[in-house]
Amino acid sequence: MRWHRKSRGAAAGAASVALSAALAGCGDAGVPFPASIGPEPGEELSGGETTVFDVSREAFTRPGRNLSVDHREDFALGDHFFNRTWITAPASAEGNDGLGPLYNATSCSACHFKDGRGEPPEPDASFVDLLLRLSVPGTDDHGGPLGEPRYGTQFNQFAILGVPSEGTPSLSYAEVAGSYADGEPYSLRQPAYAFPQLSYGPFAEGTMVSPRIAPQIPGLGLLEAVAEDVLLARVDEDDADRDGISGKANRVWDVERQEMVVGRFGWKAGVPTVGQQSMGAFAGDIGITSSLFGGDDCTAAQAECAAAPNGGHPELSDQKRTWITHYALSIAVPARRDWEDPEVLHGKALFDGAGCAGCHVPKLVTGTIDGFPELSGQVIRPYTDLLLHDMGEGLADGRPEFSADGREWRTAPLWAIGLVETVSRHQFLLHDGRARGFAEAILWHGGEAAASQERFREMSADDRAALLRFLESL
């Protein structure tokens, strides 16, 4: 495996040059990985000057360390509404009603507890942290997914009084056995989704279902601050450099700007900004309208939904919308732990040598984001390129989303992933939570990542442990 052009800017100065030489031809039989890569100046500061130092269960709830007094006030107000439980309209608590009519959760924090990562449901449990996107073949007026005629673009298993919910989904797993090259066995969980109860009739022929787990949310503002030309510079759809990686940008509809732009949020980079991601979740998950998304998702088959009372037009005021968006933009990324530990440094070398940094780009620099000088001009280490990559048939959902096809997913940021277990009390990873830890997540990688996955599978037990230890340090 050659040193990837798209990851070459990830390391610093002389260390990058030395590593490039060390990795030349590392995919050839008998050529070992380098023993380690030295620590880089500032490497522990994942979010640049915004980075916070917290390893507790509150690690994902902190405002950026460099946030101004005014922005800290906005953060606190946004935090309040992020955690607020919404109720059915009409209610005496003005400005607190409008839940539903169809919904999956009653608050943002129901899915993102302590701003952390959701988990898939246990058998026979309700789907709260895991939502199910729906669409049928074809596209809407802007090239986006076309909703299922009876159920729309998202399956809602809860409803307010007097409105039938859409039904009850179920989740089961089959174990898929495998083994590392040294003979150590492993097993992967293959999920299967079913809909034993559908309230509005069967799905249309060809309906596509895509499960999406609620991700942890620190660092979103920094990702929005990365300039578009920085992302586009890494696009290589035709794999012109023949490194096996052909990331592409998703082109999505910007509701505010009324034009097609580069997407960067959501599991398929189907949303352009943190604000639209937040308001889309309010509308789709809680049934709370805003000036950005002003209608409830009631289809022609859902008469009771369309006739249900609401909490006003819109149900979320523009002032609250601003506070919530500022909150989501300002949540800080925790600092790295143990970044100077020899085993972690060895794991970092293995991560780079296996080609993982070709997509999980270690270092980016933010541009200028209006109104947020604290997020501008920051050297960050998110371990993502925010581009789409073919991840193979094993992870495919078969559901296109704008430019993304059914096998493509956005490179998930890896910063703070080592604290997910501390904050969320689990390690269910990937877009649907099927992976029970880092090793299973790596072993599910296919498509453009198949060579990297195989390099991991062929590592010795000690090397695998070192690479996993590196991920735990992020």
Secondary structure, DSSP 8 states (H G I E B T S, - for coil): ----GGGGGGS-HHHHHHHHHHHTTTTSTT----S-----TTTT-TTGGG-B---STTTTS-B-TT--HHHHHHHHHHHHHHH---B-SS-SSTTSB---SEES-SSSTTTSGGG-------TT---SSEEEEEEEEEE-TTS-EE-BTTTBTB---EE-TTS---EEEEEEEEEEEEE-TTS-EEEEEEEEEEEEEETT----TT-EEEEEE----TTHHHHHHS-HHHHHTT--TT-TT-SS---B--EEEETTTTEEEE--BSTTS-BS-HHHHHHHHIIIII----SSS-S----TT-HHHHHS--S-SSSS-HHHHHHHHHHHHHB--B--SSTT-HHHHHHHHHHHHTTGGGTS---EE----TT-GGGTT-EE-------EEE--GGG-----BTTB-TTEEE----TTGGGHHHHHS--EESTTS-EESHHHHHHT--GGGHHHHHHHHHS-HHHHHHHHHHHHH-
